[in-house]
Amino acid sequence: MTRIALIHALSHSVAPINEAFARDWPEAVRMNLLDDSLSADLARNGKGLDAAMHERFERLAQYAVDTGAQGILFTCSAFGPCIEAVARRHAGIPVLKPNEAMIDEAAQGQGQGQGQGRLGLIATFAPTLASMPPEFPQDTALELALAEGALDALNAGDVQRHDTLIAAQATALRERGCTRIALAQFSMARARAACEAASGLPVLTTVDSAVRALRQRTAQ
């Protein structure tokens, strides 16, 4: 069986990606590594992604490899350069940043059978709407939307309000001419069905795309 390491910096990311694996690739053996101090330390230290942070990511990845992981998925997008360094060091196995599989699918018009067209990108964390768009190919037509209050609702345990606020943005993006929707964060994956129902548009999530990519790449 294929063993996949899932490395998390936020607890909200754990359930969505594990649910996607259970649904779409149940044969994969999963291991979850959570260091919820990573994001807090990054914000607190004010040193950015320095050598010490790179070393932490190298240690997490090496531990995963030492346990037999045949693929690694990092689930927090704030650490891109650290993840890229890990991918270079462990070039013999797929090492994915959280967004890259979805961005690839969106750029190619794949994933849910959608065609090319204006892509609506929804986030619940405002900085994501600044950091993520540059990761898309330059010719990708993006419309951005922030689901204000959704992350607070999720943190408070009100998952229905979380999903409703995101779905409302999906509808608004359809009215702005979008033909497909992408949910920018792992924690948002649970709102996919609500977005599809509200907007009538195909919806990509980072978790579903990541599972597809890992399954394909480990089979090669």
N, C-alpha and C positions, 0 to 999 in steps of 0.2 A: 504493500500500500504506500501511496505517496504521503510524505509527512511535510506539512506546511507550518511554518512559524508565523504567528501573528503578533506583531510587536506594537504595543499601544502606549500612548502618552496620556490618553484621556479615557476614563472609565466608560463614558457614553459610547465609545466606539466598539466595545467588546461585543455586546449583544447583536448589533446589526450585522456584523460580518460573520459571526458564528451562525446566525440564522440563515444567511445566504448560503453558506457552505452546507448546512444541514439540508437545505432545500435543493440546491443545484449540484452539489458534489459531495454527497454524504460519505463516499468511499474514502475521501481524504482524511488522514489523521491530522488533527489540529493540535497545536500547542500554543497557549496564550501567555505572553509576557507583558505585564503591565508595570510601568514605572510612572506613576502619576505625579512624580516630582519634576519630570522633565520640563513640562510647560511652565510650571511655577518657577523653577530655577531660571529658565530662559527669560521670563518676565522680570524676575527679581534682580538678577545679577547685572543686567544692562551690558553684558559683554558680547551679546549676539552668539552666533554659532562658532565659538572659539575652539581652541585645541582640546580643552577639557571636555566640551560637549561632543566633539567628534570622537574622542576616545570612549566616551560612554556608549555611543552608538556602535562603535567597533566591538566593544565587549559584549553588548547585547546580541549582536549578529553572530559573533564567534561562539557564544554559548549555544545559540540556536543551531548552528552548523555542527557543533560538537555533539548535540543530541540526535543528529541524523536528519535535520531539516533538508529537504530537497528544493525548497522555495521559501522566500521570506517576503512578507507583506508588512510594510509599516503603515499605520493607520492615521497618523497625524501629519498634516501637510506643512507644518511650520518648520520642518527640519530638512528641507530638500537637499541642500549641499551635503549634509551628513549622510543621508540615504544614498546619494550618488557616489560618495566615497566608498560606502559599504558595497555597492554594486560593482564598483571597479575592483575591489579587493576580492570579492567572491564572484568573479565573472563566470564561473562554471555552473552557477544555478541562477534562476530568475530572482531578482531582488526588485520589488516594485515600490514606487512611491504611491501614496493613496489615490492620487488623481489621475495618474498617467494612463491607465487602461481606459477610463471613461473618456478622457480627452481624445485618445486614439479613436475610440468608437464614434464619438461625436464628430470628429473631423472626417471620418470615412463614411458617415451616414449609416453606421451599423448598430448592432446591439438589440434593437427592438424592431428591426425592419423599416426604420424610418428613412425617408429620403433626405437629401440636402435641403437646407432652408435655414431661416433665422432661428438661432438657438437661444432659448431663455434659460439663464443661469440664476438659480435661487440659492441664497445662503441665509443662515440665521445668525451668523457672526460677521459683522460688517467688514472687518479687515480682510476676510476671505475674498470679498468682491474687489479688493485692490490687488491682492497677491496672486489670485488664480487666473484671471484673464490673460496675463502675459504668457501663460503656459500653453495656450491654444495657438494653433497656426495663425499667422497674421491675417489670412483671408477668411477666418471664421467670423461670421456675422453674429455678434452677441448682443443680447438685451439682458441687463442685470436687474435683479430685484432682491430686496432685503425683506425677509419675513420678520418684521419687528415684533418683539415680544415672544416669539416662538421658543427661543432658547431659554428664556426665563421660565416659560411654561414647562418646558421639559425638565429643567432643574427643580421645579416645584412638584414634579410628578404628574402634571396635567397633560398627559400625552394627547388627549383628544383636542385640546386647544392648540397644542403644538402642530398637529397635523392639519387642523382647520386653517390656521394662519398661513401655512405653507401652500395649501391648496388654493387659497384665495389669490395668492401671488401667481400661481400657475394660470388661473383664469385671466388675471390681468395681463399676463404676458401673451396669452393667446389673442387677446383683444389688441395688443400692440403689434400683432403680425407674426408672432412666433409659430413655428410649425412643429416644434419639439421642445422638450424641457429637460434640463439637467439639474439634479440636486447635488450641491457642491460638497456636502459633508457627510461622513459616515452616519452621524447621529440622525440625519434626515431621511435615511432610507425607509424608515417605517411609514413615511408619508407618501410613498409612491402611489399606492392604490387610490388614496384620496385625491392626489393630483390628477391622476388619469381620469377618475370619475368626474372631477370638477371641470377639467379643461377639455377632455376628449382627445388629448394629445399623447403621443408616446413619451415616456419618461425614462431617462437614464439615471442610474444611481452609481456612485463610486463603488459600493460593495458588490453589486451584481457584475459590473464590468471587471472588477479585480478578480473575482472568482473565475469568470470565463477566461481571462488572460492567463491566470496561473495554471488552470487546467490544460489549456492549449500548450503553453510553453514547457511544462514539465513532461508532456507527452512526446515532445520532439526528440 
